[in-house]
Each structure stands twice: as structure tokens, then as C-alpha cells.
């Protein structure tokens, strides 16, 4: 069966679990689980932080604060997706229509399939990376031999939380660790795959821009027949409509992800500083290896999230700019003036490049990513 979606099965399954996929029958149950689970998790994080605020163990406090921010970030993403459910459904419909439109074109189908395969590889890589991150974060505690004889010692949990339950038996403790591990896997992979969804949507619209550029190249046939000239008029009208669909799709991506990007960059800046602090303070401690392994992959994933958003913005901007160049380089001068005039609007509209923004404040681009990283590193060096 021919594939007709840029979103692969792994991503679709995770969107279903998150209560985002529109055709899910148990969508209310999935959303109720996340509201309850994330609500309890964040309250328990706050309890732990307040109860240990006067302690001297900064590593545990910063670990609690980092995991709390991660859960808040994931909660925000889910709320924004749930709020924009109809817009996401419209995007999926437009994506299916693009696949149908490309079915009659070898170039269109080749470009669309190429972007779908690339999106699938990125999604699977993101899923694997987040799974490894959660396993590395949890392995030390899952494999630890806890002494239940010491009633005064605080039992180590995967997340630094204060639970309103009494853990008196080893069976209860292991059951609680298993529940936390499953929750971490689901929330961690959900965070990563919602980011990979941005790349999937951006790659899809980038593929449609490549199809549009191919249509502009073939706008005027080499033959000088009147019938071919009439077909050029049809091609011009088709190009105008496709360009407008691309603009609408890109605007949907911007509306869906702009405030997610704002929360992402704000929390990631704090997270990167916190995780860097954890890694530095762990050096020289008795369990330095365990603490560094717990934090290092988490630090890498946090930086990767910022890069993904900036790369998506840069990719979209460059592809939209190429449309104007392709329209200008096409053989528009071979058409009748009344037929070539609509291409002027394509060129003019392409000059206003499609972008993704951080809360409508600044554009997402690789330049923004390097500026943020350079500024943060400069501040760290200045502080030292």
C-alpha cells in the first residue's frame, strides 16, 4: 500500500497517546490521564522543593527544579495542541490533499516521498535518543540496592518529588519506581516527538515548495503551439493556488508552534544553566559518574530541542526565498502579458519570507541559535 502521510506510525502512536491525534476514540481518557498525572507530578515537585529548600544538597534541589521545568514545558505543549485541535486537523487534511495532488506527478511524488522518508528517520532517531536519555537518567536508581532497615533515610526516587504516601515495603517501592519510569518514558518521548512533529510539518511544506519550483521551471513548454500556450495559462493558475496553500500551511505551523517556541526557549535557557551546574558540581563527588551520566544526555537533548526549532525556521525561510528566485528565473517573458502578470504577485509575496517566530518576538533561525549560545557562553565566561 502506498504511503500517504508525512507522519510515520511512531509519531502517530505518540500523538494518539498524548490525546492530540484527532481520530482517537479514547481521546478524553488520554487527556484526563495527562491532566491528572502531570498535575500530581508538579504538585509533588513543589512539595519536595519547599521541604528541602533549607538543605545544603544543591544537586538534589537543582535536579528537582530541572525535572519540574521539563514537566511544565510538556504540559504547555499539550495544552496548546489541545486548544488548537481544529487547526491541527486542518493541517492533516491539507497534507493528505497534497499527497493526492502529487499522485499524478512523478516529480511531486518523488519530492513528497523523499521528505516523508527523511521525516520518518528523524522521528525514529528522536524517539531512540529520548528513550536512551530516560534509561540513562533512571538506571542508577533502578539498579540500586536500597536498604529498608534505615527508617530515617529518604528513599531514592527517579524524580525528586515528595509523595503523600507511606512507602513501607520493597514491593510498594518497586511498584512506585516502575510507575515513575513508565511516566518518564511517555512524557520524555512525548516531548521529543512533539518537537519532531515540527520538523515533519516543516519538511512537508518544504517538499511542496520544491514541487512548486519544479512547476515554475516547466511553466512554458519549448513547443510554440497554441494548445501548449493554453496549458501554460492553466499551469499559472495552478501555481498561484499552490503557492497560497503553502503560505496557509506555513501560517498554521507558525500559529501552532510560536508560543511553544517561547516556552521552549525560556525554559531551555534555565534548564541548560541548571544542568551545566549539576554536571560541574558532580565532578569530584563520590558518585560523580552516575550524576554526570544522569545529566549529560539530558543536557544534550535540551540543546538539541533548541536547535530543532531554529533549524525548522531557517529551513522554511530559505525554501520560501527560493520560490521567488524560481519565479523570476522562469520563462515568464514567453507568455502573454496578461498571463505572466500573476507571477509578479508570486515574486512579491516570496520576498516576504515565511518564518517561524518565538512568541511573535524574534525569528527562529540558525543565526538566532548561535547568538543565544554565544551570549550564554560569554555570560558564563564573564561570571568565571
N, C-alpha and C positions, 0 to 999 in steps of 0.2 A: 504494500500500500504506500502511495506517495505521501511523503510528509507535507503537511500544510500549515505549519506553525513554526515560528522562530523560537518559541518557548519549548524546551525539551521536557521530558517526563519528570525528571528530578525536580526541576523548578516548579512545574505544575503541581506535583505532590506536596511540596513545601508550601506553596501558596494555598493549597487546599487545607493543610493543617493549620495555617495561620488565619483561616477564615476570610481569605482575600479572593480566591477563585470564585467567580460569580455563579457557576453552575453546581456548586457544592450543595448537597441535600441537607447535611447537618451543619450548615454554616453558623447557626445560632449557638449550637453546642460548642463548636470550636472557639467562637468569640467569648462565650461565657467562661470556658476554661482559662483563656489567656487573661481575662479581666480578673478572675479570682486568683490565679497563680501569680501573676505579676504584682497584683495589689498586696497579697500576703508577703511576697518576697521583698518588696520595697519597704513595707512596714517593719519587717524583721531586720532589714539592713539598718533602718533608722534606730531601732531599739539597741542593736549592737553598738552602733557608733556613739549613741548618747551614754550607754552604760560604761563604755571603755574610753570615754573622752579624756579622762584624767590619768589614764595609764601611760606608761613610758614606752610601750611597744608601738612605735610609729609604723612599723611594717604592716602589722595587722590592721591598723586604722586606715592606712592608705590602700591596702588590699580591699577592705570593706568599701571604701569610697569609690574605688575604681569599678568594682563589680556593680555597685549601686548605679553609677552613671551609665554603665553598659545596659542595665535593665531599663533605665529611664529612656535611653535612646531607642531601644527596641520597642518599648511601649508607645513612644511618639510615632514611630514608623507605622505601627499597626493602626493607631487611631487615624492617622492621615489617610491611609489606604481605605479604611472602613468608611471614612467620611466621603471619599471620592470614588465610591464604588461604581456609580453610573459612568463616570468619566473613564475608569479603567475598563469597564465593559465596552464602551465605545472604541477604545483603543484596540481591544482584542478583535472587535468586529472589523475595524479598518485594516488590521493586519491580515485577517482572513480574506478580505476583499482584495488586498494587494497580491496575495498568493494566487487568487483566481485570475486576476488581470495578467499576471506573468505567465500563466499556463500556456498561452498561445505564442509566447516569445521565447526563443532559445536563450537570448542574452538575458532577458529578465529573469527567467527561471534559474539560470546559472548563477547570477549575482545573488538572488534571494537565497538559494540553497547554500551558497558559499558563506553568506553571513549567518545562516542558521547553524551550519556546522561549527563555525568559529564561536558562536554564542554558546553552543552545547559544550564545547571543550572548556570554555571559561567557566561555565556554571559547574561542571563536574570538578574542575580544579578548585574552585572556591569552596565547594562542598567538602572536598577532601582536606583542604587546608584548615577549615574551621573544625572539622572532626578531629584532626591531629592536635589542634590547639586545645580543644576541650580535654582530650585524653591526656596530653602533657600537663595541663593545669590540674587535673584530678588524680593522676596516677599515684603521686606520693602519698596522698591521704587514703586512697582506696586500698593501697598495699600495706599501709602502716598497721602495726600490731598495737592496738590500743589497750591500755591497762585499765580495766574497770574497777580494780581494787582501790585505786586512789579516788575517793569521792570528791576531793577538793579540786582536782584537776578538771579543766574545761575540755570537753571532748572536741577534737578537731573535726570540722565540717568542710565540705567543698566550698561553700560560700560563708563568708564571715557574717553570720546572722545570729540573732538571739531569738530562739523559738520558745513560745509559751507552752512547752510540753516537757514532761519529765522523761528523760532517756535513761532507763534503769537496767535494761538488758542489752546484751550484744546483738540479739536478733532485731530489736527495735532500732538500734543504732545502724545496723547494716541496711535495714529497710529504708531508713531515712536517707542514708548515703545514696542508695540506688535511685530513690525518687529525685534527689537533687541532681544526680548525674544525668538522668533522663531529661529533666527540665533544662539543664545546661546544654545538652546536645540539641534539643529542639529550639531553644532561644538563640543559641550561638549560630546554628545553621540557618535559622530563620533570618537573623540579622545579615549574614553573609549573602544569602540568596536573594534577599530584597535588594541588596546592592548589585548583584549580578543581573537582576531584572532590569535595572537601569541600563546596563551595558547591552542586554538583549534588545531592548526597545531602541536604543541609540544605533546599534548595528543594523537593525531592520530599516530604520529610516535612512541610514547611510547607504544601504543597498538600493533602496528606492531612488536615492539621488544619483547613484551610478547608472541605474536604468534610465533615468531622465536624461542624463548626459549622453547616453548612447542614442536615445531618441533624437536629441538635438543634432548629433553628428550625422544621423541619417535623415534629417529633415527634408532636404532637397535631393531627389534622385539625380543620377547622372543623365538619364534619358531626358530629352526635351519634348516629351509628349504631353498633350493637353490633359490626358487622363491622369498622368503622373502628377501634373500640377494640381489637379483637383484633390488628389490624395494628399498632397502637401498641406492643403488647407485643413483637411481632417486631422493630419498629424499635429499641426499647430494648435488646434483646439484641444486635442488630447494632451499636449504638453502643458498648456495653460491649466487645465483641470488637475493634472497630476501634480504640478508644482504647488497648487493651492492645497491639495490633500497633504502633501509633505509638510507644508507650513502649519496646517492644523494639527497634524500628528506631533510635530515638534513642540507646539504650544501646549498640547496635552501633557507631554513629558515634563515641560517646564512647570506647569501648574501642579503636577503631582509630586515633583521632587524638590522644588525650590525651598520649601520650609523644612523638608527632611535634610537637605544640604546645610541649612542654617543650624539646625540642632546638631547635625553630624560634625561640622567644623568647630562649633563651640565646645561640644563635649570632648571631641578628639584632642583639641589643644590641651585641655585639662588632663585627659587620660594619658597623653604622651608624656607630659611632665610628671604625672604621678607614677607611671610605670618606669620611667627613667630613674626616678627617685628610689623606687623599690629595687631596681637592678643594682644601683650604686651602693645602697645601704646593705644589700645582701652580701657584697664582697667582703670576705674575711670572717663571716659568721660561720658557726659550726655546720649549719645546713644550707650553705651557700649554693651548692649545686641544685638542690631541689627548688629553692626560691627563685634562682635565676631562670631555670627551665620553666617554672610556672609563669614567669613574667615576660620572658623574651619573645616567645611566639605570640603572645597577646599583644606585645608592643609592635611586632611586625604586622599583625593583622590590622591594628589600629592605623598604622601608617598607610597600609595598602588600601583601606577604605577611603582615605582622603585622596589618594592617587586615582582611584577608580572614578570618583566624581569629577575630578579635574580632567582626566583623560576623556571622559564622555563629553564634557563641554568643549574641549579642544577639537575632538573628532567631529562633532556636529558643526562647529564653526568653520572648519576647513572644508568640509564637504559642501556646505551651503555656499561658500565663496566660489567653489569650483563650478557651480551651476551657472553663475553669471559669466564666468570665463568661457564655458562651453557654449552658451547662447551667443556671446559676442563672436566666437570663432566659427560658428555655424555659417552655412552659405545662405544667410538671410537675404543677401543682395540679389539672389537669383529669383526671389519671389516677387509677386506684385506688391506695390507699396501698401495696399490695404490689407494684405495677408501677412506682411512682415512686421507691420506696426505693433501687433500684440506682443512680439518678442521684446520690444522695448521695456514693457512692464516686467517681464521676467528678469531682464538685466537690472532694472531699477530696484526691484524687490530683493534680488540676490545681493545687492550692495549692503542692505541691512541684514547682516549675517544672523543666522539662527544661533541662539546661545542658551546655555543653562546658567542660572544665577544662584547665588547664596542668599535666599530670602529677599530677592529683588534688590540686593545691595551691591554685589560685585559679580562679575562674570567668572564662571568656572573655566579655568584653562591651566595648561602646564606652567605658564608664567606665574599664575596665582599660587600654584602648589610650591614652586621653587621660592617664591617670595616669602610665603608663610614659613617654609622650612628654614630659609636663610635668616629670617628675622628671629625665629625661635632659637636657632643655634647661636646667633650673635648675642641674644639676651643671656643665654646660658654662659657663654664665654665671658661676657661682661660681669656677670654675677660672680664668676670664679675669680 
